[in-house]
Amino acid sequence: MNKEKLEHHLKHLQERHAELERKVKDGYSHYLDDEYLGKIKHEKLGVKREITQLEKQLAEYDEA
């Protein structure tokens, strides 16, 4: 994947992460089911891992 595509994908993932964060906060304020919140948190963690991985790849592009 080229750098431009990586940056675009990273931006999309960051937006998704922020959306999931809002859902978690909203879930706590509305006392939603723990299982539902757990699923959102798990998805958020996976997105965060992917963001970290992409950031490392982009750093390698910058070093090259």
For each residue, the residues with C-beta under 8 A, 3 or more apart:
1: 5 6 9
2: 5 6
3: 6 7 58 61
4: 7 8
5: 1 2 8 9
6: 1 2 3 9 10 54 57 58 61
7: 3 4 10 11 58
8: 4 5 11 12
9: 1 5 6 12 13 54
10: 6 7 13 14 51 54 55 58
11: 7 8 14 15
12: 8 9 15 16
13: 9 10 16 17 47 50 51 54
14: 10 11 17 18 51
15: 11 12 18 19
16: 12 13 19 20 47
17: 13 14 20 21 44 47 48 51
18: 14 15 21 22
19: 15 16 22 23
20: 16 17 23 24 40 43 44 47
21: 17 18 24 25 44
22: 18 19 25 26
23: 19 20 26 27 40
24: 20 21 27 28 37 40 41 44
25: 21 22 28 29
26: 22 23 29 30 32
27: 23 24 30 32 36 37 40
28: 24 25 31 32 37
29: 25 26
30: 26 27
31: 28
32: 26 27 28 36 37
33: 36 37
34: 37 38
35: 38 39
36: 27 32 33 39 40
37: 24 27 28 32 33 34 40 41
38: 34 35 41 42
39: 35 36 42 43
40: 20 23 24 27 36 37 43 44
41: 24 37 38 44 45
42: 38 39 45 46
43: 20 39 40 46 47
44: 17 20 21 24 40 41 47 48
45: 41 42 48 49
46: 42 43 49 50
47: 13 16 17 20 43 44 50 51
48: 17 44 45 51 52
49: 45 46 52 53
50: 13 46 47 53 54
51: 10 13 14 17 47 48 54 55
52: 48 49 55 56
53: 49 50 56 57
54: 6 9 10 13 50 51 57 58
55: 10 51 52 58 59
56: 52 53 59 60
57: 6 53 54 60 61
58: 3 6 7 10 54 55 61 62
59: 55 56 62 63
60: 56 57 63 64
61: 3 6 57 58 64
62: 58 59
63: 59 60
64: 60 61
